[in-house]
Amino acid sequence: MDTPHEMAKEAGDRIVYVRPMHTADLPDELRQQTGDLDEIYSVHAPNGDRLALVRDRKLAFALARQHDFTPVDVH
């Protein structure tokens, strides 16, 4: 679950969306990496592309800020 991934950086797009995701909705190969977690967080670009999956909301926001993005909650 902590595999590094280069965050996409499009000119002028500095917002990413963070939303909770049930691990049961993940493909098998990803679900196996979540251990006993029932929920993880997904980080998305404004165009909907998934940029990252992380174990909790705090990490999702930290990851976004480390890459100079402004994280926004999506419910």
PDB file of N, CA, C, O and CB in Angstrom:
ATOM      1  N   MET A   1       0.808  -1.205   0.000  1.00  0.00           N
ATOM      2  CA  MET A   1       0.000   0.000   0.000  1.00  0.00           C
ATOM      3  C   MET A   1       0.847   1.262   0.000  1.00  0.00           C
ATOM      4  O   MET A   1       0.310   2.342  -0.246  1.00  0.00           O
ATOM      5  CB  MET A   1      -0.917   0.002   1.189  1.00  0.00           C
ATOM      6  N   ASP A   2       2.128   1.178   0.261  1.00  0.00           N
ATOM      7  CA  ASP A   2       2.963   2.371   0.294  1.00  0.00           C
ATOM      8  C   ASP A   2       3.916   2.431  -0.892  1.00  0.00           C
ATOM      9  O   ASP A   2       5.039   2.921  -0.763  1.00  0.00           O
ATOM     10  CB  ASP A   2       3.746   2.420   1.587  1.00  0.00           C
ATOM     11  N   THR A   3       3.475   1.936  -2.048  1.00  0.00           N
ATOM     12  CA  THR A   3       4.289   1.975  -3.255  1.00  0.00           C
ATOM     13  C   THR A   3       4.350   3.412  -3.763  1.00  0.00           C
ATOM     14  O   THR A   3       3.307   4.036  -3.958  1.00  0.00           O
ATOM     15  CB  THR A   3       3.720   1.022  -4.345  1.00  0.00           C
ATOM     16  N   PRO A   4       5.563   3.954  -3.984  1.00  0.00           N
ATOM     17  CA  PRO A   4       5.666   5.336  -4.463  1.00  0.00           C
ATOM     18  C   PRO A   4       5.020   5.496  -5.835  1.00  0.00           C
ATOM     19  O   PRO A   4       5.094   4.598  -6.674  1.00  0.00           O
ATOM     20  CB  PRO A   4       7.134   5.771  -4.523  1.00  0.00           C
ATOM     21  N   HIS A   5       4.396   6.629  -6.052  1.00  0.00           N
ATOM     22  CA  HIS A   5       3.758   6.934  -7.329  1.00  0.00           C
ATOM     23  C   HIS A   5       3.955   8.412  -7.610  1.00  0.00           C
ATOM     24  O   HIS A   5       3.705   9.251  -6.745  1.00  0.00           O
ATOM     25  CB  HIS A   5       2.238   6.560  -7.317  1.00  0.00           C
ATOM     26  N   GLU A   6       4.397   8.731  -8.799  1.00  0.00           N
ATOM     27  CA  GLU A   6       4.591  10.129  -9.183  1.00  0.00           C
ATOM     28  C   GLU A   6       3.228  10.777  -9.398  1.00  0.00           C
ATOM     29  O   GLU A   6       2.464  10.342 -10.260  1.00  0.00           O
ATOM     30  CB  GLU A   6       5.470  10.245 -10.468  1.00  0.00           C
ATOM     31  N   MET A   7       2.920  11.810  -8.622  1.00  0.00           N
ATOM     32  CA  MET A   7       1.646  12.510  -8.749  1.00  0.00           C
ATOM     33  C   MET A   7       1.662  13.338 -10.039  1.00  0.00           C
ATOM     34  O   MET A   7       2.636  14.030 -10.337  1.00  0.00           O
ATOM     35  CB  MET A   7       1.378  13.418  -7.502  1.00  0.00           C
ATOM     36  N   ALA A   8       0.575  13.250 -10.787  1.00  0.00           N
ATOM     37  CA  ALA A   8       0.463  14.019 -12.023  1.00  0.00           C
ATOM     38  C   ALA A   8       0.390  15.506 -11.706  1.00  0.00           C
ATOM     39  O   ALA A   8      -0.320  15.914 -10.786  1.00  0.00           O
ATOM     40  CB  ALA A   8      -0.775  13.579 -12.832  1.00  0.00           C
ATOM     41  N   LYS A   9       1.111  16.306 -12.455  1.00  0.00           N
ATOM     42  CA  LYS A   9       1.114  17.749 -12.238  1.00  0.00           C
ATOM     43  C   LYS A   9       0.743  18.446 -13.539  1.00  0.00           C
ATOM     44  O   LYS A   9       1.585  18.620 -14.421  1.00  0.00           O
ATOM     45  CB  LYS A   9       2.498  18.237 -11.723  1.00  0.00           C
ATOM     46  N   GLU A  10      -0.501  18.839 -13.653  1.00  0.00           N
ATOM     47  CA  GLU A  10      -0.957  19.578 -14.822  1.00  0.00           C
ATOM     48  C   GLU A  10      -0.924  21.058 -14.481  1.00  0.00           C
ATOM     49  O   GLU A  10      -1.254  21.447 -13.361  1.00  0.00           O
ATOM     50  CB  GLU A  10      -2.388  19.130 -15.263  1.00  0.00           C
ATOM     51  N   ALA A  11      -0.535  21.872 -15.428  1.00  0.00           N
ATOM     52  CA  ALA A  11      -0.429  23.313 -15.206  1.00  0.00           C
ATOM     53  C   ALA A  11      -1.748  23.879 -14.712  1.00  0.00           C
ATOM     54  O   ALA A  11      -2.783  23.693 -15.353  1.00  0.00           O
ATOM     55  CB  ALA A  11       0.003  24.025 -16.488  1.00  0.00           C
ATOM     56  N   GLY A  12      -1.722  24.565 -13.586  1.00  0.00           N
ATOM     57  CA  GLY A  12      -2.909  25.219 -13.064  1.00  0.00           C
ATOM     58  C   GLY A  12      -3.838  24.325 -12.258  1.00  0.00           C
ATOM     59  O   GLY A  12      -4.699  24.840 -11.546  1.00  0.00           O
ATOM     60  N   ASP A  13      -3.701  23.030 -12.339  1.00  0.00           N
ATOM     61  CA  ASP A  13      -4.557  22.117 -11.578  1.00  0.00           C
ATOM     62  C   ASP A  13      -3.860  21.749 -10.280  1.00  0.00           C
ATOM     63  O   ASP A  13      -3.059  20.814 -10.252  1.00  0.00           O
ATOM     64  CB  ASP A  13      -4.892  20.840 -12.402  1.00  0.00           C
ATOM     65  N   ARG A  14      -4.146  22.451  -9.232  1.00  0.00           N
ATOM     66  CA  ARG A  14      -3.464  22.217  -7.970  1.00  0.00           C
ATOM     67  C   ARG A  14      -4.405  21.679  -6.903  1.00  0.00           C
ATOM     68  O   ARG A  14      -4.077  21.733  -5.718  1.00  0.00           O
ATOM     69  CB  ARG A  14      -2.818  23.492  -7.487  1.00  0.00           C
ATOM     70  N   ILE A  15      -5.559  21.164  -7.290  1.00  0.00           N
ATOM     71  CA  ILE A  15      -6.520  20.582  -6.349  1.00  0.00           C
ATOM     72  C   ILE A  15      -6.598  19.087  -6.596  1.00  0.00           C
ATOM     73  O   ILE A  15      -6.602  18.633  -7.740  1.00  0.00           O
ATOM     74  CB  ILE A  15      -7.926  21.241  -6.491  1.00  0.00           C
ATOM     75  N   VAL A  16      -6.662  18.325  -5.510  1.00  0.00           N
ATOM     76  CA  VAL A  16      -6.955  16.895  -5.605  1.00  0.00           C
ATOM     77  C   VAL A  16      -8.117  16.610  -4.667  1.00  0.00           C
ATOM     78  O   VAL A  16      -8.339  17.324  -3.689  1.00  0.00           O
ATOM     79  CB  VAL A  16      -5.696  16.012  -5.246  1.00  0.00           C
ATOM     80  N   TYR A  17      -8.845  15.567  -4.981  1.00  0.00           N
ATOM     81  CA  TYR A  17     -10.026  15.193  -4.208  1.00  0.00           C
ATOM     82  C   TYR A  17      -9.730  13.911  -3.446  1.00  0.00           C
ATOM     83  O   TYR A  17      -9.190  12.950  -3.995  1.00  0.00           O
ATOM     84  CB  TYR A  17     -11.269  15.015  -5.127  1.00  0.00           C
ATOM     85  N   VAL A  18     -10.096  13.919  -2.169  1.00  0.00           N
ATOM     86  CA  VAL A  18      -9.845  12.782  -1.273  1.00  0.00           C
ATOM     87  C   VAL A  18     -11.184  12.201  -0.857  1.00  0.00           C
ATOM     88  O   VAL A  18     -12.068  12.917  -0.388  1.00  0.00           O
ATOM     89  CB  VAL A  18      -9.006  13.211  -0.016  1.00  0.00           C
ATOM     90  N   ARG A  19     -11.323  10.891  -1.035  1.00  0.00           N
ATOM     91  CA  ARG A  19     -12.590  10.268  -0.636  1.00  0.00           C
ATOM     92  C   ARG A  19     -12.331   8.896  -0.014  1.00  0.00           C
ATOM     93  O   ARG A  19     -11.389   8.200  -0.394  1.00  0.00           O
ATOM     94  CB  ARG A  19     -13.544  10.137  -1.853  1.00  0.00           C
ATOM     95  N   PRO A  20     -13.174   8.519   0.943  1.00  0.00           N
ATOM     96  CA  PRO A  20     -13.054   7.170   1.521  1.00  0.00           C
ATOM     97  C   PRO A  20     -13.497   6.125   0.504  1.00  0.00           C
ATOM     98  O   PRO A  20     -14.317   6.393  -0.374  1.00  0.00           O
ATOM     99  CB  PRO A  20     -13.897   7.047   2.821  1.00  0.00           C
ATOM    100  N   MET A  21     -12.943   4.949   0.643  1.00  0.00           N
ATOM    101  CA  MET A  21     -13.252   3.859  -0.286  1.00  0.00           C
ATOM    102  C   MET A  21     -13.242   2.543   0.487  1.00  0.00           C
ATOM    103  O   MET A  21     -12.315   2.283   1.254  1.00  0.00           O
ATOM    104  CB  MET A  21     -12.231   3.817  -1.475  1.00  0.00           C
ATOM    105  N   HIS A  22     -14.251   1.724   0.294  1.00  0.00           N
ATOM    106  CA  HIS A  22     -14.289   0.408   0.931  1.00  0.00           C
ATOM    107  C   HIS A  22     -13.309  -0.527   0.235  1.00  0.00           C
ATOM    108  O   HIS A  22     -13.284  -0.614  -0.993  1.00  0.00           O
ATOM    109  CB  HIS A  22     -15.720  -0.183   0.897  1.00  0.00           C
ATOM    110  N   THR A  23     -12.516  -1.214   1.018  1.00  0.00           N
ATOM    111  CA  THR A  23     -11.533  -2.123   0.428  1.00  0.00           C
ATOM    112  C   THR A  23     -12.210  -3.263  -0.330  1.00  0.00           C
ATOM    113  O   THR A  23     -11.604  -3.840  -1.232  1.00  0.00           O
ATOM    114  CB  THR A  23     -10.618  -2.689   1.513  1.00  0.00           C
ATOM    115  N   ALA A  24     -13.438  -3.596   0.014  1.00  0.00           N
ATOM    116  CA  ALA A  24     -14.172  -4.657  -0.688  1.00  0.00           C
ATOM    117  C   ALA A  24     -14.410  -4.289  -2.156  1.00  0.00           C
ATOM    118  O   ALA A  24     -14.642  -5.168  -2.986  1.00  0.00           O
ATOM    119  CB  ALA A  24     -15.518  -4.928   0.011  1.00  0.00           C
ATOM    120  N   ASP A  25     -14.354  -2.987  -2.477  1.00  0.00           N
ATOM    121  CA  ASP A  25     -14.577  -2.530  -3.851  1.00  0.00           C
ATOM    122  C   ASP A  25     -13.314  -2.564  -4.711  1.00  0.00           C
ATOM    123  O   ASP A  25     -13.372  -2.270  -5.905  1.00  0.00           O
ATOM    124  CB  ASP A  25     -15.130  -1.130  -3.835  1.00  0.00           C
ATOM    125  N   LEU A  26     -12.184  -2.918  -4.121  1.00  0.00           N
ATOM    126  CA  LEU A  26     -10.916  -2.952  -4.845  1.00  0.00           C
ATOM    127  C   LEU A  26     -10.738  -4.270  -5.593  1.00  0.00           C
ATOM    128  O   LEU A  26     -11.303  -5.288  -5.194  1.00  0.00           O
ATOM    129  CB  LEU A  26      -9.751  -2.735  -3.882  1.00  0.00           C
ATOM    130  N   PRO A  27      -9.961  -4.259  -6.670  1.00  0.00           N
ATOM    131  CA  PRO A  27      -9.594  -5.519  -7.330  1.00  0.00           C
ATOM    132  C   PRO A  27      -8.819  -6.405  -6.348  1.00  0.00           C
ATOM    133  O   PRO A  27      -8.181  -5.899  -5.425  1.00  0.00           O
ATOM    134  CB  PRO A  27      -8.741  -5.248  -8.616  1.00  0.00           C
ATOM    135  N   ASP A  28      -8.875  -7.708  -6.545  1.00  0.00           N
ATOM    136  CA  ASP A  28      -8.249  -8.661  -5.619  1.00  0.00           C
ATOM    137  C   ASP A  28      -6.790  -8.340  -5.317  1.00  0.00           C
ATOM    138  O   ASP A  28      -6.377  -8.384  -4.158  1.00  0.00           O
ATOM    139  CB  ASP A  28      -8.340 -10.054  -6.184  1.00  0.00           C
ATOM    140  N   GLU A  29      -5.994  -8.014  -6.357  1.00  0.00           N
ATOM    141  CA  GLU A  29      -4.558  -7.791  -6.137  1.00  0.00           C
ATOM    142  C   GLU A  29      -4.289  -6.577  -5.241  1.00  0.00           C
ATOM    143  O   GLU A  29      -3.293  -6.554  -4.518  1.00  0.00           O
ATOM    144  CB  GLU A  29      -3.850  -7.605  -7.477  1.00  0.00           C
ATOM    145  N   LEU A  30      -5.165  -5.575  -5.283  1.00  0.00           N
ATOM    146  CA  LEU A  30      -5.017  -4.428  -4.394  1.00  0.00           C
ATOM    147  C   LEU A  30      -5.592  -4.719  -3.012  1.00  0.00           C
ATOM    148  O   LEU A  30      -5.010  -4.328  -2.001  1.00  0.00           O
ATOM    149  CB  LEU A  30      -5.698  -3.203  -4.995  1.00  0.00           C
ATOM    150  N   ARG A  31      -6.720  -5.398  -2.968  1.00  0.00           N
ATOM    151  CA  ARG A  31      -7.359  -5.723  -1.690  1.00  0.00           C
ATOM    152  C   ARG A  31      -6.425  -6.544  -0.808  1.00  0.00           C
ATOM    153  O   ARG A  31      -6.425  -6.378   0.412  1.00  0.00           O
ATOM    154  CB  ARG A  31      -8.671  -6.487  -1.924  1.00  0.00           C
ATOM    155  N   GLN A  32      -5.634  -7.421  -1.405  1.00  0.00           N
ATOM    156  CA  GLN A  32      -4.696  -8.246  -0.635  1.00  0.00           C
ATOM    157  C   GLN A  32      -3.648  -7.393   0.075  1.00  0.00           C
ATOM    158  O   GLN A  32      -3.119  -7.800   1.109  1.00  0.00           O
ATOM    159  CB  GLN A  32      -4.005  -9.258  -1.552  1.00  0.00           C
ATOM    160  N   GLN A  33      -3.348  -6.229  -0.461  1.00  0.00           N
ATOM    161  CA  GLN A  33      -2.345  -5.346   0.126  1.00  0.00           C
ATOM    162  C   GLN A  33      -2.882  -4.496   1.269  1.00  0.00           C
ATOM    163  O   GLN A  33      -2.104  -3.838   1.959  1.00  0.00           O
ATOM    164  CB  GLN A  33      -1.782  -4.453  -0.930  1.00  0.00           C
ATOM    165  N   THR A  34      -4.189  -4.495   1.483  1.00  0.00           N
ATOM    166  CA  THR A  34      -4.785  -3.644   2.510  1.00  0.00           C
ATOM    167  C   THR A  34      -4.844  -4.301   3.878  1.00  0.00           C
ATOM    168  O   THR A  34      -5.226  -3.663   4.860  1.00  0.00           O
ATOM    169  CB  THR A  34      -6.162  -3.246   2.096  1.00  0.00           C
ATOM    170  N   GLY A  35      -4.471  -5.563   3.946  1.00  0.00           N
ATOM    171  CA  GLY A  35      -4.502  -6.246   5.244  1.00  0.00           C
ATOM    172  C   GLY A  35      -5.906  -6.324   5.793  1.00  0.00           C
ATOM    173  O   GLY A  35      -6.827  -6.749   5.096  1.00  0.00           O
ATOM    174  N   ASP A  36      -6.081  -5.913   7.052  1.00  0.00           N
ATOM    175  CA  ASP A  36      -7.394  -5.999   7.699  1.00  0.00           C
ATOM    176  C   ASP A  36      -8.177  -4.682   7.650  1.00  0.00           C
ATOM    177  O   ASP A  36      -9.169  -4.530   8.363  1.00  0.00           O
ATOM    178  CB  ASP A  36      -7.222  -6.427   9.140  1.00  0.00           C
ATOM    179  N   LEU A  37      -7.745  -3.737   6.821  1.00  0.00           N
ATOM    180  CA  LEU A  37      -8.455  -2.464   6.707  1.00  0.00           C
ATOM    181  C   LEU A  37      -9.780  -2.649   5.970  1.00  0.00           C
ATOM    182  O   LEU A  37      -9.841  -3.358   4.965  1.00  0.00           O
ATOM    183  CB  LEU A  37      -7.583  -1.425   5.983  1.00  0.00           C
ATOM    184  N   ASP A  38     -10.826  -2.019   6.463  1.00  0.00           N
ATOM    185  CA  ASP A  38     -12.124  -2.036   5.792  1.00  0.00           C
ATOM    186  C   ASP A  38     -12.291  -0.832   4.875  1.00  0.00           C
ATOM    187  O   ASP A  38     -13.056  -0.868   3.911  1.00  0.00           O
ATOM    188  CB  ASP A  38     -13.252  -2.070   6.818  1.00  0.00           C
ATOM    189  N   GLU A  39     -11.554   0.248   5.195  1.00  0.00           N
ATOM    190  CA  GLU A  39     -11.677   1.486   4.440  1.00  0.00           C
ATOM    191  C   GLU A  39     -10.288   2.078   4.221  1.00  0.00           C
ATOM    192  O   GLU A  39      -9.438   2.045   5.110  1.00  0.00           O
ATOM    193  CB  GLU A  39     -12.599   2.496   5.174  1.00  0.00           C
ATOM    194  N   ILE A  40     -10.074   2.616   3.029  1.00  0.00           N
ATOM    195  CA  ILE A  40      -8.858   3.352   2.709  1.00  0.00           C
ATOM    196  C   ILE A  40      -9.289   4.661   2.055  1.00  0.00           C
ATOM    197  O   ILE A  40     -10.483   4.925   1.916  1.00  0.00           O
ATOM    198  CB  ILE A  40      -7.897   2.517   1.769  1.00  0.00           C
ATOM    199  N   TYR A  41      -8.325   5.475   1.656  1.00  0.00           N
ATOM    200  CA  TYR A  41      -8.649   6.748   1.023  1.00  0.00           C
ATOM    201  C   TYR A  41      -8.025   6.814  -0.360  1.00  0.00           C
ATOM    202  O   TYR A  41      -6.889   6.394  -0.578  1.00  0.00           O
ATOM    203  CB  TYR A  41      -8.170   7.925   1.887  1.00  0.00           C
ATOM    204  N   SER A  42      -8.793   7.349  -1.270  1.00  0.00           N
ATOM    205  CA  SER A  42      -8.391   7.497  -2.658  1.00  0.00           C
ATOM    206  C   SER A  42      -8.162   8.975  -2.948  1.00  0.00           C
ATOM    207  O   SER A  42      -8.960   9.820  -2.542  1.00  0.00           O
ATOM    208  CB  SER A  42      -9.457   6.899  -3.616  1.00  0.00           C
ATOM    209  N   VAL A  43      -7.074   9.288  -3.649  1.00  0.00           N
ATOM    210  CA  VAL A  43      -6.749  10.657  -4.038  1.00  0.00           C
ATOM    211  C   VAL A  43      -6.928  10.758  -5.548  1.00  0.00           C
ATOM    212  O   VAL A  43      -6.347   9.981  -6.305  1.00  0.00           O
ATOM    213  CB  VAL A  43      -5.286  11.052  -3.604  1.00  0.00           C
ATOM    214  N   HIS A  44      -7.746  11.734  -5.982  1.00  0.00           N
ATOM    215  CA  HIS A  44      -8.089  11.872  -7.405  1.00  0.00           C
ATOM    216  C   HIS A  44      -7.743  13.252  -7.947  1.00  0.00           C
ATOM    217  O   HIS A  44      -7.849  14.255  -7.242  1.00  0.00           O
ATOM    218  CB  HIS A  44      -9.571  11.600  -7.617  1.00  0.00           C
ATOM    219  N   ALA A  45      -7.328  13.287  -9.210  1.00  0.00           N
ATOM    220  CA  ALA A  45      -7.124  14.537  -9.941  1.00  0.00           C
ATOM    221  C   ALA A  45      -8.500  15.114 -10.289  1.00  0.00           C
ATOM    222  O   ALA A  45      -9.498  14.395 -10.253  1.00  0.00           O
ATOM    223  CB  ALA A  45      -6.258  14.307 -11.239  1.00  0.00           C
ATOM    224  N   PRO A  46      -8.557  16.403 -10.624  1.00  0.00           N
ATOM    225  CA  PRO A  46      -9.843  17.006 -11.008  1.00  0.00           C
ATOM    226  C   PRO A  46     -10.541  16.294 -12.168  1.00  0.00           C
ATOM    227  O   PRO A  46     -11.767  16.344 -12.270  1.00  0.00           O
ATOM    228  CB  PRO A  46      -9.629  18.447 -11.377  1.00  0.00           C
ATOM    229  N   ASN A  47      -9.784  15.634 -13.041  1.00  0.00           N
ATOM    230  CA  ASN A  47     -10.407  14.935 -14.170  1.00  0.00           C
ATOM    231  C   ASN A  47     -10.898  13.535 -13.790  1.00  0.00           C
ATOM    232  O   ASN A  47     -11.423  12.810 -14.635  1.00  0.00           O
ATOM    233  CB  ASN A  47      -9.418  14.834 -15.325  1.00  0.00           C
ATOM    234  N   GLY A  48     -10.727  13.156 -12.516  1.00  0.00           N
ATOM    235  CA  GLY A  48     -11.221  11.870 -12.036  1.00  0.00           C
ATOM    236  C   GLY A  48     -10.184  10.767 -11.988  1.00  0.00           C
ATOM    237  O   GLY A  48     -10.452   9.699 -11.436  1.00  0.00           O
ATOM    238  N   ASP A  49      -9.000  10.996 -12.553  1.00  0.00           N
ATOM    239  CA  ASP A  49      -7.950   9.977 -12.509  1.00  0.00           C
ATOM    240  C   ASP A  49      -7.519   9.716 -11.067  1.00  0.00           C
ATOM    241  O   ASP A  49      -7.289  10.649 -10.297  1.00  0.00           O
ATOM    242  CB  ASP A  49      -6.738  10.412 -13.360  1.00  0.00           C
ATOM    243  N   ARG A  50      -7.415   8.452 -10.719  1.00  0.00           N
ATOM    244  CA  ARG A  50      -6.945   8.093  -9.382  1.00  0.00           C
ATOM    245  C   ARG A  50      -5.430   8.228  -9.351  1.00  0.00           C
ATOM    246  O   ARG A  50      -4.729   7.656 -10.185  1.00  0.00           O
ATOM    247  CB  ARG A  50      -7.385   6.646  -8.994  1.00  0.00           C
ATOM    248  N   LEU A  51      -4.935   8.983  -8.388  1.00  0.00           N
ATOM    249  CA  LEU A  51      -3.509   9.225  -8.259  1.00  0.00           C
ATOM    250  C   LEU A  51      -2.866   8.360  -7.183  1.00  0.00           C
ATOM    251  O   LEU A  51      -1.697   7.990  -7.288  1.00  0.00           O
ATOM    252  CB  LEU A  51      -3.263  10.675  -7.960  1.00  0.00           C
ATOM    253  N   ALA A  52      -3.642   8.040  -6.140  1.00  0.00           N
ATOM    254  CA  ALA A  52      -3.063   7.280  -5.028  1.00  0.00           C
ATOM    255  C   ALA A  52      -4.159   6.633  -4.201  1.00  0.00           C
ATOM    256  O   ALA A  52      -5.298   7.098  -4.157  1.00  0.00           O
ATOM    257  CB  ALA A  52      -2.195   8.187  -4.139  1.00  0.00           C
ATOM    258  N   LEU A  53      -3.775   5.539  -3.546  1.00  0.00           N
ATOM    259  CA  LEU A  53      -4.593   4.894  -2.524  1.00  0.00           C
ATOM    260  C   LEU A  53      -3.743   4.841  -1.270  1.00  0.00           C
ATOM    261  O   LEU A  53      -2.608   4.366  -1.302  1.00  0.00           O
ATOM    262  CB  LEU A  53      -5.077   3.453  -2.966  1.00  0.00           C
ATOM    263  N   VAL A  54      -4.290   5.329  -0.161  1.00  0.00           N
ATOM    264  CA  VAL A  54      -3.532   5.360   1.090  1.00  0.00           C
ATOM    265  C   VAL A  54      -4.392   4.859   2.241  1.00  0.00           C
ATOM    266  O   VAL A  54      -5.613   4.758   2.123  1.00  0.00           O
ATOM    267  CB  VAL A  54      -3.022   6.783   1.384  1.00  0.00           C
ATOM    268  N   ARG A  55      -3.740   4.548   3.353  1.00  0.00           N
ATOM    269  CA  ARG A  55      -4.432   3.886   4.464  1.00  0.00           C
ATOM    270  C   ARG A  55      -5.380   4.774   5.268  1.00  0.00           C
ATOM    271  O   ARG A  55      -6.329   4.267   5.867  1.00  0.00           O
ATOM    272  CB  ARG A  55      -3.427   3.319   5.383  1.00  0.00           C
ATOM    273  N   ASP A  56      -5.141   6.107   5.295  1.00  0.00           N
ATOM    274  CA  ASP A  56      -6.048   6.957   6.073  1.00  0.00           C
ATOM    275  C   ASP A  56      -6.106   8.374   5.515  1.00  0.00           C
ATOM    276  O   ASP A  56      -5.294   8.761   4.675  1.00  0.00           O
ATOM    277  CB  ASP A  56      -5.612   6.995   7.537  1.00  0.00           C
ATOM    278  N   ARG A  57      -7.072   9.132   5.993  1.00  0.00           N
ATOM    279  CA  ARG A  57      -7.320  10.495   5.502  1.00  0.00           C
ATOM    280  C   ARG A  57      -6.131  11.402   5.775  1.00  0.00           C
ATOM    281  O   ARG A  57      -5.739  12.189   4.914  1.00  0.00           O
ATOM    282  CB  ARG A  57      -8.580  11.078   6.150  1.00  0.00           C
ATOM    283  N   LYS A  58      -5.561  11.299   6.954  1.00  0.00           N
ATOM    284  CA  LYS A  58      -4.426  12.137   7.325  1.00  0.00           C
ATOM    285  C   LYS A  58      -3.263  11.954   6.343  1.00  0.00           C
ATOM    286  O   LYS A  58      -2.633  12.927   5.927  1.00  0.00           O
ATOM    287  CB  LYS A  58      -3.971  11.812   8.756  1.00  0.00           C
ATOM    288  N   LEU A  59      -2.989  10.715   5.982  1.00  0.00           N
ATOM    289  CA  LEU A  59      -1.915  10.431   5.027  1.00  0.00           C
ATOM    290  C   LEU A  59      -2.265  10.968   3.635  1.00  0.00           C
ATOM    291  O   LEU A  59      -1.389  11.476   2.934  1.00  0.00           O
ATOM    292  CB  LEU A  59      -1.644   8.914   4.958  1.00  0.00           C
ATOM    293  N   ALA A  60      -3.516  10.865   3.232  1.00  0.00           N
ATOM    294  CA  ALA A  60      -3.943  11.376   1.927  1.00  0.00           C
ATOM    295  C   ALA A  60      -3.710  12.882   1.844  1.00  0.00           C
ATOM    296  O   ALA A  60      -3.211  13.379   0.834  1.00  0.00           O
ATOM    297  CB  ALA A  60      -5.432  11.049   1.674  1.00  0.00           C
ATOM    298  N   PHE A  61      -4.069  13.607   2.898  1.00  0.00           N
ATOM    299  CA  PHE A  61      -3.880  15.051   2.907  1.00  0.00           C
ATOM    300  C   PHE A  61      -2.395  15.407   2.951  1.00  0.00           C
ATOM    301  O   PHE A  61      -1.966  16.342   2.275  1.00  0.00           O
ATOM    302  CB  PHE A  61      -4.611  15.676   4.098  1.00  0.00           C
ATOM    303  N   ALA A  62      -1.615  14.682   3.729  1.00  0.00           N
ATOM    304  CA  ALA A  62      -0.171  14.937   3.805  1.00  0.00           C
ATOM    305  C   ALA A  62       0.492  14.690   2.449  1.00  0.00           C
ATOM    306  O   ALA A  62       1.327  15.480   2.009  1.00  0.00           O
ATOM    307  CB  ALA A  62       0.482  14.046   4.888  1.00  0.00           C
ATOM    308  N   LEU A  63       0.123  13.609   1.801  1.00  0.00           N
ATOM    309  CA  LEU A  63       0.678  13.273   0.486  1.00  0.00           C
ATOM    310  C   LEU A  63       0.374  14.374  -0.532  1.00  0.00           C
ATOM    311  O   LEU A  63       1.251  14.791  -1.289  1.00  0.00           O
ATOM    312  CB  LEU A  63       0.116  11.924  -0.005  1.00  0.00           C
ATOM    313  N   ALA A  64      -0.866  14.832  -0.543  1.00  0.00           N
ATOM    314  CA  ALA A  64      -1.256  15.896  -1.470  1.00  0.00           C
ATOM    315  C   ALA A  64      -0.439  17.164  -1.219  1.00  0.00           C
ATOM    316  O   ALA A  64       0.070  17.777  -2.157  1.00  0.00           O
ATOM    317  CB  ALA A  64      -2.760  16.200  -1.336  1.00  0.00           C
ATOM    318  N   ARG A  65      -0.320  17.546   0.031  1.00  0.00           N
ATOM    319  CA  ARG A  65       0.408  18.779   0.360  1.00  0.00           C
ATOM    320  C   ARG A  65       1.901  18.662   0.054  1.00  0.00           C
ATOM    321  O   ARG A  65       2.530  19.643  -0.344  1.00  0.00           O
ATOM    322  CB  ARG A  65       0.210  19.128   1.835  1.00  0.00           C
ATOM    323  N   GLN A  66       2.470  17.474   0.237  1.00  0.00           N
ATOM    324  CA  GLN A  66       3.883  17.270  -0.083  1.00  0.00           C
ATOM    325  C   GLN A  66       4.156  17.480  -1.571  1.00  0.00           C
ATOM    326  O   GLN A  66       5.276  17.808  -1.963  1.00  0.00           O
ATOM    327  CB  GLN A  66       4.321  15.868   0.334  1.00  0.00           C
ATOM    328  N   HIS A  67       3.138  17.293  -2.385  1.00  0.00           N
ATOM    329  CA  HIS A  67       3.266  17.465  -3.834  1.00  0.00           C
ATOM    330  C   HIS A  67       2.645  18.781  -4.302  1.00  0.00           C
ATOM    331  O   HIS A  67       2.336  18.955  -5.481  1.00  0.00           O
ATOM    332  CB  HIS A  67       2.612  16.291  -4.564  1.00  0.00           C
ATOM    333  N   ASP A  68       2.469  19.710  -3.344  1.00  0.00           N
ATOM    334  CA  ASP A  68       1.970  21.059  -3.638  1.00  0.00           C
ATOM    335  C   ASP A  68       0.553  21.089  -4.206  1.00  0.00           C
ATOM    336  O   ASP A  68       0.217  21.961  -5.006  1.00  0.00           O
ATOM    337  CB  ASP A  68       2.894  21.732  -4.602  1.00  0.00           C
ATOM    338  N   PHE A  69      -0.271  20.133  -3.788  1.00  0.00           N
ATOM    339  CA  PHE A  69      -1.680  20.116  -4.155  1.00  0.00           C
ATOM    340  C   PHE A  69      -2.513  20.547  -2.951  1.00  0.00           C
ATOM    341  O   PHE A  69      -2.077  20.407  -1.808  1.00  0.00           O
ATOM    342  CB  PHE A  69      -2.109  18.706  -4.651  1.00  0.00           C
ATOM    343  N   THR A  70      -3.693  21.064  -3.203  1.00  0.00           N
ATOM    344  CA  THR A  70      -4.646  21.389  -2.147  1.00  0.00           C
ATOM    345  C   THR A  70      -5.674  20.268  -2.094  1.00  0.00           C
ATOM    346  O   THR A  70      -6.440  20.096  -3.042  1.00  0.00           O
ATOM    347  CB  THR A  70      -5.331  22.783  -2.393  1.00  0.00           C
ATOM    348  N   PRO A  71      -5.707  19.493  -0.993  1.00  0.00           N
ATOM    349  CA  PRO A  71      -6.670  18.393  -0.887  1.00  0.00           C
ATOM    350  C   PRO A  71      -8.050  18.899  -0.479  1.00  0.00           C
ATOM    351  O   PRO A  71      -8.182  19.806   0.342  1.00  0.00           O
ATOM    352  CB  PRO A  71      -6.178  17.352   0.122  1.00  0.00           C
ATOM    353  N   VAL A  72      -9.068  18.292  -1.071  1.00  0.00           N
ATOM    354  CA  VAL A  72     -10.463  18.633  -0.788  1.00  0.00           C
ATOM    355  C   VAL A  72     -11.210  17.330  -0.512  1.00  0.00           C
ATOM    356  O   VAL A  72     -11.072  16.359  -1.255  1.00  0.00           O
ATOM    357  CB  VAL A  72     -11.122  19.429  -1.984  1.00  0.00           C
ATOM    358  N   ASP A  73     -12.007  17.317   0.572  1.00  0.00           N
ATOM    359  CA  ASP A  73     -12.827  16.143   0.891  1.00  0.00           C
ATOM    360  C   ASP A  73     -13.959  15.974  -0.104  1.00  0.00           C
ATOM    361  O   ASP A  73     -14.576  16.951  -0.528  1.00  0.00           O
ATOM    362  CB  ASP A  73     -13.392  16.252   2.303  1.00  0.00           C
ATOM    363  N   VAL A  74     -14.228  14.735  -0.475  1.00  0.00           N
ATOM    364  CA  VAL A  74     -15.396  14.386  -1.285  1.00  0.00           C
ATOM    365  C   VAL A  74     -16.158  13.345  -0.491  1.00  0.00           C
ATOM    366  O   VAL A  74     -15.573  12.366  -0.027  1.00  0.00           O
ATOM    367  CB  VAL A  74     -14.995  13.850  -2.729  1.00  0.00           C
ATOM    368  N   HIS A  75     -17.445  13.543  -0.329  1.00  0.00           N
ATOM    369  CA  HIS A  75     -18.250  12.602   0.467  1.00  0.00           C
ATOM    370  C   HIS A  75     -19.062  11.701  -0.409  1.00  0.00           C
ATOM    371  O   HIS A  75     -19.796  10.849   0.093  1.00  0.00           O
ATOM    372  CB  HIS A  75     -19.168  13.343   1.416  1.00  0.00           C
TER     373      HIS A  75
END
